[in-house]
Amino acid sequence: MTPPDLFSPYDLGPVTLSNRIVMAPLTRNRAGPGFVPGDLAVEYYRQRATAGLIIAEATQISQQGQGYQDTPGIYDAAQVEGWRRVTDAVHAEGGRIVLQLWHVGRISHVDLQPGGAAPVAPSAIRAETKTFVNNGFVDVSEPRALTLEELPDIVDDFRRAAANAIAAGFDGVEIHGANGYLLDQFAKDGANARTDAYGGSVENRARLMLEVAAGVAEEIGADRTGIRISPASPANGVSCSDPQPQFDYIVDQLNALGLVYLHVVEGATGGPRDNAVFDYGSLRRRFKNTYIANNGYDRALAETRLIQGEADLFAFGRPFISNPDLVERLKSGAALADINPATLYGGGAEGYTDYPRLDALRA
């Protein structure tokens, strides 16, 4: 029997991917006026269309959901049209692309919120982290706790954003349930001190994430709905005293919904994979559809885990920033270009669309 190949096609729900390499969502803070992706975003994603699947950058579902300056939205007509130009460009190159739907919760600043209001969260617990606003990194603002009456509106915002994403030509969406943002805040007791139906027990803390997943799946189809989680990551100051039972339960329920994929940050986001004791194999066994593994992968590790059956697809983040042709470089064994950290957030073409491809370097 021929072992699975990282560079062979893969069927993901109704779409076929050209390979098993996924471009992870990467916040770049380059949206234009009205939080609309512009010409640079069109070119940036077009350049990277050889990825089996692009998960486009985290995109706020409402103004309240924004946490950083110059991040794109998907809640009005101009934003939909801006993203349509991106999806058209990717599809013209033979690529596949989904949009990550984002509500940051408490990871925000009053200068970004409607009317200068406080950011929202499961509980009025300030995160010990910073956000990027007014062209610099500053402490996040003190949040207020969402009321029970507001939670259906959050679900509806995710549903509308998902419908808008499909209208913009995306092949599907990824719900952002990771990295210390709103849905992760509800799931983890370090940020959730509620005593109502959305706090306390494993089941209660999972409730909002699962309501969002069910709502989005109903809106656009489970076969076009994925979700990202980060069970053991302390990103953005979040913590959980019981991650294994919490996320075993969540994944059981996500599996029952029939979502097309589960995207798991294994370990600390952008950091060590073994930062905490957690059995990611348990999630793999519980989820019967596509499992996307993320964090610290190179070709050798991805191929090993693919052959072992521990994941189906593999997400690469920062390497895609400086290597628009990352798939070709991985396949040929070519050296990877180094990233310029000074141009990661904000700015123009420098460090965004000007990283050369191998063929340009060889010319």
Sequence and secondary structure as in RCSB ss.txt:
>XXXX:A:sequence
MTPPDLFSPYDLGPVTLSNRIVMAPLTRNRAGPGFVPGDLAVEYYRQRATAGLIIAEATQISQQGQGYQDTPGIY
DAAQVEGWRRVTDAVHAEGGRIVLQLWHVGRISHVDLQPGGAAPVAPSAIRAETKTFVNNGFVDVSEPRALTLEE
LPDIVDDFRRAAANAIAAGFDGVEIHGANGYLLDQFAKDGANARTDAYGGSVENRARLMLEVAAGVAEEIGADRT
GIRISPASPANGVSCSDPQPQFDYIVDQLNALGLVYLHVVEGATGGPRDNAVFDYGSLRRRFKNTYIANNGYDRA
LAETRLIQGEADLFAFGRPFISNPDLVERLKSGAALADINPATLYGGGAEGYTDYPRLDALRA
>XXXX:A:secstr
     TTS EEETTEEESSSEEE        BGGGB  HHHHHHHHHTTTSSEEEEEEEESSSTT  STT  B S
SHHHHHHHHHHHHHHHHTT  EEEEEE  TTS  GGGSGGG   EESSS   S EEEETTEEEE    EE  GGG
HHHHHHHHHHHHHHHHHTT S EEEEE TTSHHHHHHSTTT    STTSSSHHHHHHHHHHHHHHHHHHH GGGE
EEEE TT  GGG   S HHHHHHHHHHHHHHHT SEEEEE SSTTS TTSS   HHHHHHH  SEEEEESS  HH
HHHHHHHTTS SEEEE HHHHH TTHHHHHHHT       GGGSSS SSTTTT    HHHHH 
